[in-house]
């Protein structure tokens, strides 16, 4: 396997370099299952991106007017606006789930259920093993109860832990993946967001995706995740930091290849 690593200044720079390089570093695969089954896509064997200033504006890709193509992600998609019933930030940071959705990233992060046999095991353990917040009365924000089930908000849990116990903590991972995701035909692409406070800054390192759409998925996902990081940093009382992203399946679908060639000025390839 070839590991392709990109050092980027900001999120648009990461996206542009990844789109540009995939024509040389990616391999063409047929999709056997999931979205676009039967079609082909260009895919990196393994991708790592290190972004030094992910909070630099704009967060979304830069598309010069001369390219004559639309931005792969509209600002209204991220923040809400005409044509969108729900913003991507709501999808990412709230527990609301619409009909037909088997999950949302926000539900996984802000409404993680602890119930049944697991809850009985937790409450049967010594407090030297389990965090005391699980044994206290639910505060309604970090730990809350609904219809007899206990939930934790992972985002608020991580914030509270850093504030109470300081930055040297390697346990604070926002978990999106569940073992039962193996049974889903289209499981979550985002698997986890690991966090680290160093030099007075909150870093997300790494943000782990399994399969990842490069053209539209990466810029939308990372713009939303950057907003999440800024919120958490502000609540903790530290500065916003860097971002490291990884994926074993960062890819460019066939429908987006011509658009990508226009953006990267690979005109000779486009008209072959």
C-alpha positions as CSV (number, residue, x, y, z in Angstrom):
1,X,0.0,0.0,0.0
2,X,1.1,3.5,-0.8
3,X,0.6,6.1,2.0
4,X,0.0,9.5,0.5
5,X,0.5,12.4,2.9
6,X,-0.3,16.1,2.2
7,X,0.9,19.1,4.3
8,X,-1.6,21.9,3.8
9,X,-2.0,25.4,5.1
10,X,-5.8,25.4,5.3
11,X,-8.8,23.3,4.3
12,X,-9.2,24.6,0.7
13,X,-5.5,23.9,0.2
14,X,-5.9,20.4,1.5
15,X,-8.8,19.8,-0.8
16,X,-7.1,21.2,-3.9
17,X,-3.9,19.2,-3.3
18,X,-5.8,16.0,-2.7
19,X,-7.9,16.5,-5.9
20,X,-4.8,17.3,-7.9
21,X,-2.7,14.4,-6.7
22,X,-5.3,11.7,-7.0
23,X,-4.9,11.5,-10.7
24,X,-1.3,10.5,-10.2
25,X,-1.4,8.7,-6.9
26,X,-4.9,7.1,-7.0
27,X,-5.8,3.7,-8.3
28,X,-9.0,2.9,-10.2
29,X,-11.3,0.4,-8.5
30,X,-14.7,-1.0,-9.3
31,X,-17.2,-0.4,-6.5
32,X,-18.6,-3.8,-5.3
33,X,-21.0,-2.6,-2.7
34,X,-22.6,0.5,-1.2
35,X,-23.0,3.9,-2.8
36,X,-22.5,3.8,-6.6
37,X,-22.1,0.0,-6.7
38,X,-20.9,-1.2,-10.2
39,X,-19.2,2.1,-11.1
40,X,-15.5,2.9,-10.8
41,X,-13.7,5.5,-8.8
42,X,-10.1,6.7,-8.3
43,X,-9.0,6.0,-4.7
44,X,-5.9,6.5,-2.6
45,X,-4.5,3.4,-0.9
46,X,-4.2,5.4,2.3
47,X,-4.4,9.1,2.8
48,X,-3.1,11.4,5.6
49,X,-3.6,15.2,5.6
50,X,-2.1,17.6,8.0
51,X,-3.7,21.0,8.1
52,X,-1.8,23.7,10.1
53,X,-4.5,26.4,10.1
54,X,-7.9,24.7,9.5
55,X,-9.8,27.7,10.9
56,X,-8.5,30.1,8.2
57,X,-11.3,31.5,6.1
58,X,-12.8,30.5,3.8
59,X,-13.4,26.9,4.9
60,X,-14.8,25.8,1.6
61,X,-13.0,25.2,-1.7
62,X,-11.8,28.1,-3.8
63,X,-13.2,27.8,-7.3
64,X,-12.0,30.6,-9.6
65,X,-14.8,31.9,-11.9
66,X,-12.7,31.1,-15.0
67,X,-13.2,27.3,-14.2
68,X,-16.9,27.7,-15.0
69,X,-17.9,25.1,-12.4
70,X,-19.9,25.4,-9.2
71,X,-18.4,25.0,-5.7
72,X,-18.9,21.4,-4.6
73,X,-20.4,22.7,-1.3
74,X,-22.7,25.7,-0.8
75,X,-22.3,27.7,2.4
76,X,-26.0,27.3,2.9
77,X,-25.5,23.6,3.1
78,X,-23.1,24.0,6.0
79,X,-24.8,26.8,7.9
80,X,-28.4,26.6,6.7
81,X,-30.3,28.7,4.2
82,X,-32.7,28.6,1.3
83,X,-33.2,25.1,-0.1
84,X,-32.0,23.3,3.0
85,X,-34.4,22.1,5.7
86,X,-31.4,21.2,8.0
87,X,-27.9,22.6,8.1
88,X,-24.9,20.3,8.1
89,X,-24.0,21.7,11.5
90,X,-27.3,20.5,12.9
91,X,-26.6,17.1,11.4
92,X,-23.2,17.0,13.0
93,X,-23.8,18.6,16.4
94,X,-27.5,17.8,17.4
95,X,-29.2,14.5,18.1
96,X,-32.1,15.0,15.7
97,X,-32.6,12.2,13.2
98,X,-35.1,12.3,10.3
99,X,-37.3,9.6,9.0
100,X,-35.3,7.1,7.0
101,X,-32.0,7.9,8.6
102,X,-30.4,4.9,10.4
103,X,-28.0,7.3,12.1
104,X,-26.6,10.8,12.1
105,X,-23.1,11.9,13.3
106,X,-24.8,14.2,15.7
107,X,-26.9,11.5,17.2
108,X,-23.9,9.3,17.7
109,X,-21.9,12.1,19.4
110,X,-24.6,13.8,21.4
111,X,-27.0,11.0,22.3
112,X,-24.9,7.9,23.0
113,X,-27.1,5.5,24.9
114,X,-26.0,3.5,27.9
115,X,-28.8,1.1,28.8
116,X,-29.8,-2.5,29.4
117,X,-27.1,-5.0,30.3
118,X,-24.4,-2.5,29.7
119,X,-25.9,0.0,32.2
120,X,-26.4,-2.8,34.8
121,X,-22.7,-3.7,34.4
122,X,-21.6,-0.1,34.7
123,X,-23.6,0.6,37.8
124,X,-22.4,-2.7,39.3
125,X,-18.8,-1.7,39.0
126,X,-16.6,0.0,41.6
127,X,-16.4,3.8,41.3
128,X,-12.6,3.4,41.0
129,X,-13.3,1.8,37.6
130,X,-16.0,4.0,36.2
131,X,-16.2,7.7,35.9
132,X,-18.2,9.2,38.8
133,X,-20.4,11.2,36.4
134,X,-22.3,7.9,35.6
135,X,-23.2,7.4,39.3
136,X,-24.4,11.0,39.9
137,X,-27.8,12.4,39.2
138,X,-28.0,13.2,35.4
139,X,-27.3,16.9,34.9
140,X,-29.3,17.0,31.7
141,X,-26.4,18.3,29.6
142,X,-23.5,15.9,29.9
143,X,-25.5,12.9,31.2
144,X,-29.2,12.8,30.7
145,X,-32.1,10.3,30.9
146,X,-35.1,9.8,28.6
147,X,-37.8,7.2,29.1
148,X,-35.6,5.2,31.5
149,X,-32.6,5.1,29.3
150,X,-29.3,6.8,30.1
151,X,-27.4,8.9,27.5
152,X,-24.2,10.8,27.4
153,X,-23.3,13.8,25.2
154,X,-19.8,12.9,24.1
155,X,-19.0,16.5,23.0
156,X,-19.9,18.0,26.4
157,X,-18.3,15.0,28.2
158,X,-15.0,15.8,26.5
159,X,-15.3,19.5,27.2
160,X,-16.1,18.9,30.9
161,X,-13.2,16.4,31.3
162,X,-10.6,18.7,29.9
163,X,-11.9,21.6,32.1
164,X,-11.9,19.5,35.3
165,X,-8.8,17.4,34.8
166,X,-6.5,19.3,32.5
167,X,-5.0,18.8,29.0
168,X,-2.8,15.8,29.5
169,X,-5.5,13.2,28.7
170,X,-5.2,10.7,25.8
171,X,-8.6,9.2,26.4
172,X,-10.9,11.8,24.9
173,X,-12.0,10.4,21.6
174,X,-15.4,11.2,20.0
175,X,-16.7,7.8,18.9
176,X,-19.0,7.5,16.0
177,X,-18.5,3.9,15.0
178,X,-20.5,1.0,16.6
179,X,-19.7,-2.7,16.2
180,X,-23.2,-3.2,14.9
181,X,-22.4,-0.9,12.0
182,X,-21.1,-4.0,10.3
183,X,-24.8,-4.9,9.7
184,X,-25.6,-1.7,7.9
185,X,-25.5,-1.6,4.1
186,X,-24.0,1.9,4.3
187,X,-22.3,2.4,7.7
188,X,-21.0,5.8,8.8
189,X,-18.0,7.1,6.9
190,X,-16.7,9.1,9.8
191,X,-15.5,6.6,12.5
192,X,-13.9,8.8,15.2
193,X,-12.5,12.2,16.1
194,X,-9.5,12.0,18.4
195,X,-8.7,15.1,20.4
196,X,-5.5,16.5,21.9
197,X,-4.7,19.7,23.8
198,X,-1.1,20.8,23.3
199,X,0.6,24.2,23.6
200,X,-2.7,25.7,24.7
201,X,-4.6,24.6,21.6
202,X,-7.2,22.0,20.9
203,X,-6.2,19.7,18.0
204,X,-8.3,17.0,16.2
205,X,-5.8,14.3,15.5
206,X,-6.7,12.1,13.8
207,X,-10.1,12.6,12.2
208,X,-10.7,9.1,10.9
209,X,-12.8,8.2,7.8
210,X,-13.2,4.8,6.3
211,X,-14.7,5.6,2.8
212,X,-14.6,9.3,2.0
213,X,-15.9,11.2,-1.1
214,X,-13.2,13.7,-2.0
215,X,-15.1,16.1,-4.3
216,X,-18.0,17.1,-2.1
217,X,-17.7,15.0,1.1
218,X,-14.3,16.2,2.3
219,X,-15.0,19.9,2.2
220,X,-18.4,19.6,3.7
221,X,-17.3,17.2,6.5
222,X,-14.2,19.2,7.4
223,X,-16.0,22.6,7.4
224,X,-18.5,21.2,9.9
225,X,-15.8,19.4,12.0
226,X,-13.8,22.7,12.1
227,X,-16.9,24.5,13.5
228,X,-17.2,21.7,16.1
229,X,-13.5,22.1,17.1
230,X,-13.9,25.9,17.4
231,X,-16.9,25.4,19.7
232,X,-15.1,22.9,21.9
233,X,-12.0,25.0,22.1
234,X,-14.0,28.0,23.2
235,X,-15.9,26.1,25.8
236,X,-12.7,24.5,27.2
237,X,-10.9,27.9,27.2
238,X,-8.0,27.1,24.8
239,X,-7.1,28.2,21.3
240,X,-8.2,26.5,18.1
241,X,-5.5,24.1,16.8
242,X,-4.5,21.9,13.9
243,X,-6.2,19.0,12.2
244,X,-4.9,15.6,11.0
245,X,-7.2,13.6,8.8
246,X,-6.9,10.0,7.7
247,X,-8.8,7.6,5.4
248,X,-8.3,4.2,3.9
249,X,-10.7,5.1,1.1
250,X,-10.5,8.7,0.0
251,X,-11.9,8.6,-3.5
252,X,-13.1,10.6,-6.5
253,X,-16.2,9.2,-8.2
254,X,-16.3,9.0,-12.0
255,X,-19.0,11.7,-12.3
256,X,-16.6,14.3,-10.6
257,X,-13.5,13.5,-12.6
258,X,-14.1,16.0,-15.4
259,X,-15.0,18.7,-12.8
260,X,-11.8,17.9,-10.9
261,X,-9.7,18.2,-14.1
262,X,-11.3,21.6,-14.8
263,X,-10.4,22.8,-11.3
264,X,-6.8,21.6,-11.4
265,X,-6.3,22.8,-15.0
266,X,-5.6,19.3,-16.3
267,X,-7.0,20.3,-19.7
268,X,-4.9,17.9,-21.8
269,X,-6.3,15.0,-19.8
270,X,-9.9,16.4,-20.1
271,X,-9.8,16.5,-23.9
272,X,-8.1,13.2,-24.6
